[in-house]
Amino acid sequence: MDTIVFGNYTVLNIIIATGVVFVLLSLWSVIKKFFAKGKSSSYAQQVECSCGWKGQVSKHAGRCPKCNTPLGDQRAKY
């Protein structure tokens, strides 16, 4: 472990630095997942119904699951 690889750096120093980099990358990944927003779907949209229900419905044929009122863009052709 005391073998000098280049300059003043030993094998032990390189192993420690590699471990620190691995831990930092792992922490960065966890932090990104914690603060990342959910991806919005191109087929669903957030709506609020007059009956008080809130949630996601289809952009094409969205209806309230509580009162069956048409919601959202209603792009589907009937």
mmCIF file of the N, C-alpha and C atoms, coordinates in Angstrom:
data_MODEL
# 
_entry.id   MODEL 
# 
loop_
_atom_site.group_PDB 
_atom_site.id 
_atom_site.type_symbol 
_atom_site.label_atom_id 
_atom_site.label_alt_id 
_atom_site.label_comp_id 
_atom_site.label_asym_id 
_atom_site.label_entity_id 
_atom_site.label_seq_id 
_atom_site.pdbx_PDB_ins_code 
_atom_site.Cartn_x 
_atom_site.Cartn_y 
_atom_site.Cartn_z 
_atom_site.occupancy 
_atom_site.B_iso_or_equiv 
_atom_site.pdbx_formal_charge 
_atom_site.auth_seq_id 
_atom_site.auth_comp_id 
_atom_site.auth_asym_id 
_atom_site.auth_atom_id 
_atom_site.pdbx_PDB_model_num 
ATOM 1   N N  . MET A 1 1  ? 0.803   -1.203 0.000   1.00 0.00 ? 1  MET A N  1 
ATOM 2   C CA . MET A 1 1  ? 0.000   0.000  0.000   1.00 0.00 ? 1  MET A CA 1 
ATOM 3   C C  . MET A 1 1  ? 0.845   1.267  0.000   1.00 0.00 ? 1  MET A C  1 
ATOM 4   N N  . ASP A 1 2  ? 2.103   1.114  0.330   1.00 0.00 ? 2  ASP A N  1 
ATOM 5   C CA . ASP A 1 2  ? 2.985   2.275  0.362   1.00 0.00 ? 2  ASP A CA 1 
ATOM 6   C C  . ASP A 1 2  ? 3.735   2.466  -0.954  1.00 0.00 ? 2  ASP A C  1 
ATOM 7   N N  . THR A 1 3  ? 3.358   1.728  -1.971  1.00 0.00 ? 3  THR A N  1 
ATOM 8   C CA . THR A 1 3  ? 4.009   1.839  -3.266  1.00 0.00 ? 3  THR A CA 1 
ATOM 9   C C  . THR A 1 3  ? 3.642   3.177  -3.898  1.00 0.00 ? 3  THR A C  1 
ATOM 10  N N  . ILE A 1 4  ? 4.627   3.913  -4.320  1.00 0.00 ? 4  ILE A N  1 
ATOM 11  C CA . ILE A 1 4  ? 4.397   5.203  -4.947  1.00 0.00 ? 4  ILE A CA 1 
ATOM 12  C C  . ILE A 1 4  ? 4.044   4.966  -6.410  1.00 0.00 ? 4  ILE A C  1 
ATOM 13  N N  . VAL A 1 5  ? 2.884   5.484  -6.816  1.00 0.00 ? 5  VAL A N  1 
ATOM 14  C CA . VAL A 1 5  ? 2.417   5.291  -8.183  1.00 0.00 ? 5  VAL A CA 1 
ATOM 15  C C  . VAL A 1 5  ? 2.970   6.391  -9.073  1.00 0.00 ? 5  VAL A C  1 
ATOM 16  N N  . PHE A 1 6  ? 2.747   7.630  -8.694  1.00 0.00 ? 6  PHE A N  1 
ATOM 17  C CA . PHE A 1 6  ? 3.356   8.759  -9.396  1.00 0.00 ? 6  PHE A CA 1 
ATOM 18  C C  . PHE A 1 6  ? 3.395   9.946  -8.444  1.00 0.00 ? 6  PHE A C  1 
ATOM 19  N N  . GLY A 1 7  ? 4.424   10.759 -8.564  1.00 0.00 ? 7  GLY A N  1 
ATOM 20  C CA . GLY A 1 7  ? 4.590   11.901 -7.659  1.00 0.00 ? 7  GLY A CA 1 
ATOM 21  C C  . GLY A 1 7  ? 4.680   11.428 -6.222  1.00 0.00 ? 7  GLY A C  1 
ATOM 22  N N  . ASN A 1 8  ? 3.871   12.018 -5.369  1.00 0.00 ? 8  ASN A N  1 
ATOM 23  C CA . ASN A 1 8  ? 3.819   11.628 -3.965  1.00 0.00 ? 8  ASN A CA 1 
ATOM 24  C C  . ASN A 1 8  ? 2.591   10.783 -3.645  1.00 0.00 ? 8  ASN A C  1 
ATOM 25  N N  . TYR A 1 9  ? 1.889   10.296 -4.647  1.00 0.00 ? 9  TYR A N  1 
ATOM 26  C CA . TYR A 1 9  ? 0.659   9.541  -4.438  1.00 0.00 ? 9  TYR A CA 1 
ATOM 27  C C  . TYR A 1 9  ? 0.943   8.050  -4.340  1.00 0.00 ? 9  TYR A C  1 
ATOM 28  N N  . THR A 1 10 ? 0.414   7.442  -3.275  1.00 0.00 ? 10 THR A N  1 
ATOM 29  C CA . THR A 1 10 ? 0.590   6.009  -3.083  1.00 0.00 ? 10 THR A CA 1 
ATOM 30  C C  . THR A 1 10 ? -0.683  5.283  -3.509  1.00 0.00 ? 10 THR A C  1 
ATOM 31  N N  . VAL A 1 11 ? -0.617  3.964  -3.519  1.00 0.00 ? 11 VAL A N  1 
ATOM 32  C CA . VAL A 1 11 ? -1.770  3.144  -3.869  1.00 0.00 ? 11 VAL A CA 1 
ATOM 33  C C  . VAL A 1 11 ? -2.900  3.405  -2.877  1.00 0.00 ? 11 VAL A C  1 
ATOM 34  N N  . LEU A 1 12 ? -2.574  3.552  -1.608  1.00 0.00 ? 12 LEU A N  1 
ATOM 35  C CA . LEU A 1 12 ? -3.579  3.820  -0.584  1.00 0.00 ? 12 LEU A CA 1 
ATOM 36  C C  . LEU A 1 12 ? -4.288  5.150  -0.842  1.00 0.00 ? 12 LEU A C  1 
ATOM 37  N N  . ASN A 1 13 ? -3.541  6.173  -1.223  1.00 0.00 ? 13 ASN A N  1 
ATOM 38  C CA . ASN A 1 13 ? -4.147  7.473  -1.536  1.00 0.00 ? 13 ASN A CA 1 
ATOM 39  C C  . ASN A 1 13 ? -5.116  7.362  -2.710  1.00 0.00 ? 13 ASN A C  1 
ATOM 40  N N  . ILE A 1 14 ? -4.752  6.591  -3.715  1.00 0.00 ? 14 ILE A N  1 
ATOM 41  C CA . ILE A 1 14 ? -5.620  6.431  -4.887  1.00 0.00 ? 14 ILE A CA 1 
ATOM 42  C C  . ILE A 1 14 ? -6.881  5.658  -4.526  1.00 0.00 ? 14 ILE A C  1 
ATOM 43  N N  . ILE A 1 15 ? -6.753  4.629  -3.683  1.00 0.00 ? 15 ILE A N  1 
ATOM 44  C CA . ILE A 1 15 ? -7.923  3.855  -3.253  1.00 0.00 ? 15 ILE A CA 1 
ATOM 45  C C  . ILE A 1 15 ? -8.874  4.734  -2.438  1.00 0.00 ? 15 ILE A C  1 
ATOM 46  N N  . ILE A 1 16 ? -8.334  5.538  -1.543  1.00 0.00 ? 16 ILE A N  1 
ATOM 47  C CA . ILE A 1 16 ? -9.156  6.438  -0.730  1.00 0.00 ? 16 ILE A CA 1 
ATOM 48  C C  . ILE A 1 16 ? -9.840  7.463  -1.612  1.00 0.00 ? 16 ILE A C  1 
ATOM 49  N N  . ALA A 1 17 ? -9.134  8.057  -2.555  1.00 0.00 ? 17 ALA A N  1 
ATOM 50  C CA . ALA A 1 17 ? -9.725  9.055  -3.448  1.00 0.00 ? 17 ALA A CA 1 
ATOM 51  C C  . ALA A 1 17 ? -10.829 8.437  -4.301  1.00 0.00 ? 17 ALA A C  1 
ATOM 52  N N  . THR A 1 18 ? -10.620 7.217  -4.789  1.00 0.00 ? 18 THR A N  1 
ATOM 53  C CA . THR A 1 18 ? -11.639 6.527  -5.577  1.00 0.00 ? 18 THR A CA 1 
ATOM 54  C C  . THR A 1 18 ? -12.885 6.261  -4.732  1.00 0.00 ? 18 THR A C  1 
ATOM 55  N N  . GLY A 1 19 ? -12.696 5.854  -3.478  1.00 0.00 ? 19 GLY A N  1 
ATOM 56  C CA . GLY A 1 19 ? -13.821 5.627  -2.575  1.00 0.00 ? 19 GLY A CA 1 
ATOM 57  C C  . GLY A 1 19 ? -14.603 6.896  -2.302  1.00 0.00 ? 19 GLY A C  1 
ATOM 58  N N  . VAL A 1 20 ? -13.896 7.995  -2.097  1.00 0.00 ? 20 VAL A N  1 
ATOM 59  C CA . VAL A 1 20 ? -14.552 9.281  -1.847  1.00 0.00 ? 20 VAL A CA 1 
ATOM 60  C C  . VAL A 1 20 ? -15.349 9.713  -3.071  1.00 0.00 ? 20 VAL A C  1 
ATOM 61  N N  . VAL A 1 21 ? -14.787 9.561  -4.240  1.00 0.00 ? 21 VAL A N  1 
ATOM 62  C CA . VAL A 1 21 ? -15.494 9.928  -5.472  1.00 0.00 ? 21 VAL A CA 1 
ATOM 63  C C  . VAL A 1 21 ? -16.745 9.069  -5.642  1.00 0.00 ? 21 VAL A C  1 
ATOM 64  N N  . PHE A 1 22 ? -16.642 7.775  -5.378  1.00 0.00 ? 22 PHE A N  1 
ATOM 65  C CA . PHE A 1 22 ? -17.789 6.871  -5.484  1.00 0.00 ? 22 PHE A CA 1 
ATOM 66  C C  . PHE A 1 22 ? -18.896 7.281  -4.515  1.00 0.00 ? 22 PHE A C  1 
ATOM 67  N N  . VAL A 1 23 ? -18.542 7.596  -3.273  1.00 0.00 ? 23 VAL A N  1 
ATOM 68  C CA . VAL A 1 23 ? -19.533 8.017  -2.275  1.00 0.00 ? 23 VAL A CA 1 
ATOM 69  C C  . VAL A 1 23 ? -20.184 9.329  -2.690  1.00 0.00 ? 23 VAL A C  1 
ATOM 70  N N  . LEU A 1 24 ? -19.409 10.280 -3.177  1.00 0.00 ? 24 LEU A N  1 
ATOM 71  C CA . LEU A 1 24 ? -19.962 11.565 -3.605  1.00 0.00 ? 24 LEU A CA 1 
ATOM 72  C C  . LEU A 1 24 ? -20.922 11.397 -4.787  1.00 0.00 ? 24 LEU A C  1 
ATOM 73  N N  . LEU A 1 25 ? -20.565 10.543 -5.743  1.00 0.00 ? 25 LEU A N  1 
ATOM 74  C CA . LEU A 1 25 ? -21.459 10.300 -6.877  1.00 0.00 ? 25 LEU A CA 1 
ATOM 75  C C  . LEU A 1 25 ? -22.753 9.627  -6.419  1.00 0.00 ? 25 LEU A C  1 
ATOM 76  N N  . SER A 1 26 ? -22.655 8.725  -5.476  1.00 0.00 ? 26 SER A N  1 
ATOM 77  C CA . SER A 1 26 ? -23.846 8.064  -4.947  1.00 0.00 ? 26 SER A CA 1 
ATOM 78  C C  . SER A 1 26 ? -24.742 9.060  -4.229  1.00 0.00 ? 26 SER A C  1 
ATOM 79  N N  . LEU A 1 27 ? -24.150 9.918  -3.405  1.00 0.00 ? 27 LEU A N  1 
ATOM 80  C CA . LEU A 1 27 ? -24.930 10.939 -2.713  1.00 0.00 ? 27 LEU A CA 1 
ATOM 81  C C  . LEU A 1 27 ? -25.572 11.909 -3.699  1.00 0.00 ? 27 LEU A C  1 
ATOM 82  N N  . TRP A 1 28 ? -24.844 12.292 -4.734  1.00 0.00 ? 28 TRP A N  1 
ATOM 83  C CA . TRP A 1 28 ? -25.385 13.198 -5.742  1.00 0.00 ? 28 TRP A CA 1 
ATOM 84  C C  . TRP A 1 28 ? -26.598 12.571 -6.426  1.00 0.00 ? 28 TRP A C  1 
ATOM 85  N N  . SER A 1 29 ? -26.536 11.289 -6.716  1.00 0.00 ? 29 SER A N  1 
ATOM 86  C CA . SER A 1 29 ? -27.651 10.589 -7.343  1.00 0.00 ? 29 SER A CA 1 
ATOM 87  C C  . SER A 1 29 ? -28.875 10.582 -6.431  1.00 0.00 ? 29 SER A C  1 
ATOM 88  N N  . VAL A 1 30 ? -28.668 10.322 -5.157  1.00 0.00 ? 30 VAL A N  1 
ATOM 89  C CA . VAL A 1 30 ? -29.779 10.303 -4.204  1.00 0.00 ? 30 VAL A CA 1 
ATOM 90  C C  . VAL A 1 30 ? -30.381 11.699 -4.057  1.00 0.00 ? 30 VAL A C  1 
ATOM 91  N N  . ILE A 1 31 ? -29.554 12.711 -3.987  1.00 0.00 ? 31 ILE A N  1 
ATOM 92  C CA . ILE A 1 31 ? -30.043 14.087 -3.847  1.00 0.00 ? 31 ILE A CA 1 
ATOM 93  C C  . ILE A 1 31 ? -30.829 14.500 -5.086  1.00 0.00 ? 31 ILE A C  1 
ATOM 94  N N  . LYS A 1 32 ? -30.366 14.145 -6.277  1.00 0.00 ? 32 LYS A N  1 
ATOM 95  C CA . LYS A 1 32 ? -31.092 14.480 -7.505  1.00 0.00 ? 32 LYS A CA 1 
ATOM 96  C C  . LYS A 1 32 ? -32.460 13.819 -7.527  1.00 0.00 ? 32 LYS A C  1 
ATOM 97  N N  . LYS A 1 33 ? -32.548 12.561 -7.108  1.00 0.00 ? 33 LYS A N  1 
ATOM 98  C CA . LYS A 1 33 ? -33.830 11.866 -7.079  1.00 0.00 ? 33 LYS A CA 1 
ATOM 99  C C  . LYS A 1 33 ? -34.772 12.483 -6.061  1.00 0.00 ? 33 LYS A C  1 
ATOM 100 N N  . PHE A 1 34 ? -34.229 12.964 -4.957  1.00 0.00 ? 34 PHE A N  1 
ATOM 101 C CA . PHE A 1 34 ? -35.054 13.554 -3.910  1.00 0.00 ? 34 PHE A CA 1 
ATOM 102 C C  . PHE A 1 34 ? -35.680 14.869 -4.361  1.00 0.00 ? 34 PHE A C  1 
ATOM 103 N N  . PHE A 1 35 ? -34.933 15.695 -5.090  1.00 0.00 ? 35 PHE A N  1 
ATOM 104 C CA . PHE A 1 35 ? -35.417 17.004 -5.497  1.00 0.00 ? 35 PHE A CA 1 
ATOM 105 C C  . PHE A 1 35 ? -36.019 17.042 -6.894  1.00 0.00 ? 35 PHE A C  1 
ATOM 106 N N  . ALA A 1 36 ? -35.962 15.956 -7.632  1.00 0.00 ? 36 ALA A N  1 
ATOM 107 C CA . ALA A 1 36 ? -36.475 15.940 -8.999  1.00 0.00 ? 36 ALA A CA 1 
ATOM 108 C C  . ALA A 1 36 ? -38.000 15.949 -8.999  1.00 0.00 ? 36 ALA A C  1 
ATOM 109 N N  . LYS A 1 37 ? -38.562 16.713 -9.916  1.00 0.00 ? 37 LYS A N  1 
ATOM 110 C CA . LYS A 1 37 ? -40.005 16.710 -10.096 1.00 0.00 ? 37 LYS A CA 1 
ATOM 111 C C  . LYS A 1 37 ? -40.393 15.510 -10.938 1.00 0.00 ? 37 LYS A C  1 
ATOM 112 N N  . GLY A 1 38 ? -41.598 15.052 -10.735 1.00 0.00 ? 38 GLY A N  1 
ATOM 113 C CA . GLY A 1 38 ? -42.088 13.950 -11.547 1.00 0.00 ? 38 GLY A CA 1 
ATOM 114 C C  . GLY A 1 38 ? -42.299 14.405 -12.988 1.00 0.00 ? 38 GLY A C  1 
ATOM 115 N N  . LYS A 1 39 ? -42.069 13.497 -13.900 1.00 0.00 ? 39 LYS A N  1 
ATOM 116 C CA . LYS A 1 39 ? -42.262 13.837 -15.299 1.00 0.00 ? 39 LYS A CA 1 
ATOM 117 C C  . LYS A 1 39 ? -43.754 13.969 -15.579 1.00 0.00 ? 39 LYS A C  1 
ATOM 118 N N  . SER A 1 40 ? -44.107 15.008 -16.299 1.00 0.00 ? 40 SER A N  1 
ATOM 119 C CA . SER A 1 40 ? -45.508 15.172 -16.639 1.00 0.00 ? 40 SER A CA 1 
ATOM 120 C C  . SER A 1 40 ? -45.822 14.338 -17.873 1.00 0.00 ? 40 SER A C  1 
ATOM 121 N N  . SER A 1 41 ? -46.948 13.718 -17.833 1.00 0.00 ? 41 SER A N  1 
ATOM 122 C CA . SER A 1 41 ? -47.358 12.858 -18.932 1.00 0.00 ? 41 SER A CA 1 
ATOM 123 C C  . SER A 1 41 ? -47.920 13.702 -20.068 1.00 0.00 ? 41 SER A C  1 
ATOM 124 N N  . SER A 1 42 ? -47.686 13.269 -21.287 1.00 0.00 ? 42 SER A N  1 
ATOM 125 C CA . SER A 1 42 ? -48.262 13.984 -22.417 1.00 0.00 ? 42 SER A CA 1 
ATOM 126 C C  . SER A 1 42 ? -49.702 13.546 -22.649 1.00 0.00 ? 42 SER A C  1 
ATOM 127 N N  . TYR A 1 43 ? -50.189 12.558 -21.895 1.00 0.00 ? 43 TYR A N  1 
ATOM 128 C CA . TYR A 1 43 ? -51.547 12.053 -22.060 1.00 0.00 ? 43 TYR A CA 1 
ATOM 129 C C  . TYR A 1 43 ? -52.450 12.376 -20.877 1.00 0.00 ? 43 TYR A C  1 
ATOM 130 N N  . ALA A 1 44 ? -51.922 12.986 -19.830 1.00 0.00 ? 44 ALA A N  1 
ATOM 131 C CA . ALA A 1 44 ? -52.720 13.287 -18.660 1.00 0.00 ? 44 ALA A CA 1 
ATOM 132 C C  . ALA A 1 44 ? -52.496 14.729 -18.245 1.00 0.00 ? 44 ALA A C  1 
ATOM 133 N N  . GLN A 1 45 ? -53.467 15.266 -17.521 1.00 0.00 ? 45 GLN A N  1 
ATOM 134 C CA . GLN A 1 45 ? -53.358 16.640 -17.037 1.00 0.00 ? 45 GLN A CA 1 
ATOM 135 C C  . GLN A 1 45 ? -53.978 16.743 -15.651 1.00 0.00 ? 45 GLN A C  1 
ATOM 136 N N  . GLN A 1 46 ? -53.462 17.666 -14.855 1.00 0.00 ? 46 GLN A N  1 
ATOM 137 C CA . GLN A 1 46 ? -53.992 17.909 -13.526 1.00 0.00 ? 46 GLN A CA 1 
ATOM 138 C C  . GLN A 1 46 ? -55.262 18.750 -13.648 1.00 0.00 ? 46 GLN A C  1 
ATOM 139 N N  . VAL A 1 47 ? -56.319 18.340 -12.964 1.00 0.00 ? 47 VAL A N  1 
ATOM 140 C CA . VAL A 1 47 ? -57.577 19.086 -12.983 1.00 0.00 ? 47 VAL A CA 1 
ATOM 141 C C  . VAL A 1 47 ? -58.194 19.077 -11.593 1.00 0.00 ? 47 VAL A C  1 
ATOM 142 N N  . GLU A 1 48 ? -59.157 19.985 -11.408 1.00 0.00 ? 48 GLU A N  1 
ATOM 143 C CA . GLU A 1 48 ? -59.946 20.035 -10.184 1.00 0.00 ? 48 GLU A CA 1 
ATOM 144 C C  . GLU A 1 48 ? -61.398 20.153 -10.595 1.00 0.00 ? 48 GLU A C  1 
ATOM 145 N N  . CYS A 1 49 ? -62.225 19.256 -10.100 1.00 0.00 ? 49 CYS A N  1 
ATOM 146 C CA . CYS A 1 49 ? -63.632 19.210 -10.461 1.00 0.00 ? 49 CYS A CA 1 
ATOM 147 C C  . CYS A 1 49 ? -64.436 20.084 -9.498  1.00 0.00 ? 49 CYS A C  1 
ATOM 148 N N  . SER A 1 50 ? -65.625 20.480 -9.923  1.00 0.00 ? 50 SER A N  1 
ATOM 149 C CA . SER A 1 50 ? -66.502 21.289 -9.077  1.00 0.00 ? 50 SER A CA 1 
ATOM 150 C C  . SER A 1 50 ? -67.033 20.497 -7.881  1.00 0.00 ? 50 SER A C  1 
ATOM 151 N N  . CYS A 1 51 ? -66.977 19.174 -7.947  1.00 0.00 ? 51 CYS A N  1 
ATOM 152 C CA . CYS A 1 51 ? -67.432 18.337 -6.828  1.00 0.00 ? 51 CYS A CA 1 
ATOM 153 C C  . CYS A 1 51 ? -66.376 18.233 -5.736  1.00 0.00 ? 51 CYS A C  1 
ATOM 154 N N  . GLY A 1 52 ? -65.163 18.763 -5.988  1.00 0.00 ? 52 GLY A N  1 
ATOM 155 C CA . GLY A 1 52 ? -64.110 18.754 -4.990  1.00 0.00 ? 52 GLY A CA 1 
ATOM 156 C C  . GLY A 1 52 ? -62.997 17.765 -5.269  1.00 0.00 ? 52 GLY A C  1 
ATOM 157 N N  . TRP A 1 53 ? -63.168 16.903 -6.260  1.00 0.00 ? 53 TRP A N  1 
ATOM 158 C CA . TRP A 1 53 ? -62.140 15.922 -6.588  1.00 0.00 ? 53 TRP A CA 1 
ATOM 159 C C  . TRP A 1 53 ? -60.987 16.610 -7.296  1.00 0.00 ? 53 TRP A C  1 
ATOM 160 N N  . LYS A 1 54 ? -59.740 16.216 -6.975  1.00 0.00 ? 54 LYS A N  1 
ATOM 161 C CA . LYS A 1 54 ? -58.528 16.738 -7.628  1.00 0.00 ? 54 LYS A CA 1 
ATOM 162 C C  . LYS A 1 54 ? -57.701 15.548 -8.072  1.00 0.00 ? 54 LYS A C  1 
ATOM 163 N N  . GLY A 1 55 ? -57.087 15.666 -9.244  1.00 0.00 ? 55 GLY A N  1 
ATOM 164 C CA . GLY A 1 55 ? -56.210 14.602 -9.706  1.00 0.00 ? 55 GLY A CA 1 
ATOM 165 C C  . GLY A 1 55 ? -55.891 14.716 -11.170 1.00 0.00 ? 55 GLY A C  1 
ATOM 166 N N  . GLN A 1 56 ? -55.440 13.614 -11.765 1.00 0.00 ? 56 GLN A N  1 
ATOM 167 C CA . GLN A 1 56 ? -55.077 13.576 -13.173 1.00 0.00 ? 56 GLN A CA 1 
ATOM 168 C C  . GLN A 1 56 ? -56.163 12.872 -13.970 1.00 0.00 ? 56 GLN A C  1 
ATOM 169 N N  . VAL A 1 57 ? -56.443 13.432 -15.134 1.00 0.00 ? 57 VAL A N  1 
ATOM 170 C CA . VAL A 1 57 ? -57.375 12.798 -16.069 1.00 0.00 ? 57 VAL A CA 1 
ATOM 171 C C  . VAL A 1 57 ? -56.741 12.809 -17.449 1.00 0.00 ? 57 VAL A C  1 
ATOM 172 N N  . SER A 1 58 ? -57.267 11.993 -18.325 1.00 0.00 ? 58 SER A N  1 
ATOM 173 C CA . SER A 1 58 ? -56.785 11.920 -19.696 1.00 0.00 ? 58 SER A CA 1 
ATOM 174 C C  . SER A 1 58 ? -57.076 13.230 -20.425 1.00 0.00 ? 58 SER A C  1 
ATOM 175 N N  . LYS A 1 59 ? -56.151 13.659 -21.270 1.00 0.00 ? 59 LYS A N  1 
ATOM 176 C CA . LYS A 1 59 ? -56.386 14.851 -22.091 1.00 0.00 ? 59 LYS A CA 1 
ATOM 177 C C  . LYS A 1 59 ? -57.388 14.562 -23.193 1.00 0.00 ? 59 LYS A C  1 
ATOM 178 N N  . HIS A 1 60 ? -57.537 13.317 -23.553 1.00 0.00 ? 60 HIS A N  1 
ATOM 179 C CA . HIS A 1 60 ? -58.389 12.966 -24.687 1.00 0.00 ? 60 HIS A CA 1 
ATOM 180 C C  . HIS A 1 60 ? -59.840 12.739 -24.294 1.00 0.00 ? 60 HIS A C  1 
ATOM 181 N N  . ALA A 1 61 ? -60.074 12.084 -23.189 1.00 0.00 ? 61 ALA A N  1 
ATOM 182 C CA . ALA A 1 61 ? -61.454 11.804 -22.785 1.00 0.00 ? 61 ALA A CA 1 
ATOM 183 C C  . ALA A 1 61 ? -61.552 11.824 -21.269 1.00 0.00 ? 61 ALA A C  1 
ATOM 184 N N  . GLY A 1 62 ? -61.112 12.914 -20.643 1.00 0.00 ? 62 GLY A N  1 
ATOM 185 C CA . GLY A 1 62 ? -61.058 12.990 -19.190 1.00 0.00 ? 62 GLY A CA 1 
ATOM 186 C C  . GLY A 1 62 ? -62.421 13.208 -18.567 1.00 0.00 ? 62 GLY A C  1 
ATOM 187 N N  . ARG A 1 63 ? -62.702 12.431 -17.544 1.00 0.00 ? 63 ARG A N  1 
ATOM 188 C CA . ARG A 1 63 ? -63.935 12.569 -16.785 1.00 0.00 ? 63 ARG A CA 1 
ATOM 189 C C  . ARG A 1 63 ? -63.600 12.421 -15.304 1.00 0.00 ? 63 ARG A C  1 
ATOM 190 N N  . CYS A 1 64 ? -64.381 13.099 -14.484 1.00 0.00 ? 64 CYS A N  1 
ATOM 191 C CA . CYS A 1 64 ? -64.214 12.999 -13.043 1.00 0.00 ? 64 CYS A CA 1 
ATOM 192 C C  . CYS A 1 64 ? -64.639 11.603 -12.596 1.00 0.00 ? 64 CYS A C  1 
ATOM 193 N N  . PRO A 1 65 ? -63.802 10.895 -11.825 1.00 0.00 ? 65 PRO A N  1 
ATOM 194 C CA . PRO A 1 65 ? -64.186 9.555  -11.377 1.00 0.00 ? 65 PRO A CA 1 
ATOM 195 C C  . PRO A 1 65 ? -65.256 9.583  -10.287 1.00 0.00 ? 65 PRO A C  1 
ATOM 196 N N  . LYS A 1 66 ? -65.482 10.741 -9.696  1.00 0.00 ? 66 LYS A N  1 
ATOM 197 C CA . LYS A 1 66 ? -66.461 10.840 -8.616  1.00 0.00 ? 66 LYS A CA 1 
ATOM 198 C C  . LYS A 1 66 ? -67.859 11.158 -9.151  1.00 0.00 ? 66 LYS A C  1 
ATOM 199 N N  . CYS A 1 67 ? -67.958 12.126 -10.099 1.00 0.00 ? 67 CYS A N  1 
ATOM 200 C CA . CYS A 1 67 ? -69.284 12.548 -10.564 1.00 0.00 ? 67 CYS A CA 1 
ATOM 201 C C  . CYS A 1 67 ? -69.471 12.392 -12.075 1.00 0.00 ? 67 CYS A C  1 
ATOM 202 N N  . ASN A 1 68 ? -68.455 11.909 -12.786 1.00 0.00 ? 68 ASN A N  1 
ATOM 203 C CA . ASN A 1 68 ? -68.491 11.643 -14.229 1.00 0.00 ? 68 ASN A CA 1 
ATOM 204 C C  . ASN A 1 68 ? -68.664 12.904 -15.083 1.00 0.00 ? 68 ASN A C  1 
ATOM 205 N N  . THR A 1 69 ? -68.307 14.060 -14.560 1.00 0.00 ? 69 THR A N  1 
ATOM 206 C CA . THR A 1 69 ? -68.360 15.309 -15.315 1.00 0.00 ? 69 THR A CA 1 
ATOM 207 C C  . THR A 1 69 ? -67.175 15.360 -16.276 1.00 0.00 ? 69 THR A C  1 
ATOM 208 N N  . PRO A 1 70 ? -67.378 15.783 -17.523 1.00 0.00 ? 70 PRO A N  1 
ATOM 209 C CA . PRO A 1 70 ? -66.245 15.927 -18.449 1.00 0.00 ? 70 PRO A CA 1 
ATOM 210 C C  . PRO A 1 70 ? -65.264 16.983 -17.927 1.00 0.00 ? 70 PRO A C  1 
ATOM 211 N N  . LEU A 1 71 ? -63.988 16.654 -17.955 1.00 0.00 ? 71 LEU A N  1 
ATOM 212 C CA . LEU A 1 71 ? -62.942 17.551 -17.469 1.00 0.00 ? 71 LEU A CA 1 
ATOM 213 C C  . LEU A 1 71 ? -61.814 17.633 -18.480 1.00 0.00 ? 71 LEU A C  1 
ATOM 214 N N  . GLY A 1 72 ? -61.013 18.667 -18.375 1.00 0.00 ? 72 GLY A N  1 
ATOM 215 C CA . GLY A 1 72 ? -59.807 18.783 -19.180 1.00 0.00 ? 72 GLY A CA 1 
ATOM 216 C C  . GLY A 1 72 ? -60.073 19.236 -20.603 1.00 0.00 ? 72 GLY A C  1 
ATOM 217 N N  . ASP A 1 73 ? -59.132 18.896 -21.481 1.00 0.00 ? 73 ASP A N  1 
ATOM 218 C CA . ASP A 1 73 ? -59.171 19.386 -22.860 1.00 0.00 ? 73 ASP A CA 1 
ATOM 219 C C  . ASP A 1 73 ? -60.225 18.694 -23.720 1.00 0.00 ? 73 ASP A C  1 
ATOM 220 N N  . GLN A 1 74 ? -60.532 17.439 -23.413 1.00 0.00 ? 74 GLN A N  1 
ATOM 221 C CA . GLN A 1 74 ? -61.534 16.682 -24.186 1.00 0.00 ? 74 GLN A CA 1 
ATOM 222 C C  . GLN A 1 74 ? -61.228 16.724 -25.680 1.00 0.00 ? 74 GLN A C  1 
ATOM 223 N N  . ARG A 1 75 ? -60.075 16.254 -26.070 1.00 0.00 ? 75 ARG A N  1 
ATOM 224 C CA . ARG A 1 75 ? -59.664 16.294 -27.468 1.00 0.00 ? 75 ARG A CA 1 
ATOM 225 C C  . ARG A 1 75 ? -60.252 15.172 -28.306 1.00 0.00 ? 75 ARG A C  1 
ATOM 226 N N  . ALA A 1 76 ? -60.816 14.175 -27.691 1.00 0.00 ? 76 ALA A N  1 
ATOM 227 C CA . ALA A 1 76 ? -61.359 13.040 -28.437 1.00 0.00 ? 76 ALA A CA 1 
ATOM 228 C C  . ALA A 1 76 ? -62.598 13.474 -29.218 1.00 0.00 ? 76 ALA A C  1 
ATOM 229 N N  . LYS A 1 77 ? -62.749 12.949 -30.413 1.00 0.00 ? 77 LYS A N  1 
ATOM 230 C CA . LYS A 1 77 ? -63.909 13.239 -31.252 1.00 0.00 ? 77 LYS A CA 1 
ATOM 231 C C  . LYS A 1 77 ? -64.947 12.155 -31.030 1.00 0.00 ? 77 LYS A C  1 
ATOM 232 N N  . TYR A 1 78 ? -66.174 12.556 -30.816 1.00 0.00 ? 78 TYR A N  1 
ATOM 233 C CA . TYR A 1 78 ? -67.250 11.572 -30.590 1.00 0.00 ? 78 TYR A CA 1 
ATOM 234 C C  . TYR A 1 78 ? -68.058 11.369 -31.838 1.00 0.00 ? 78 TYR A C  1 
# 
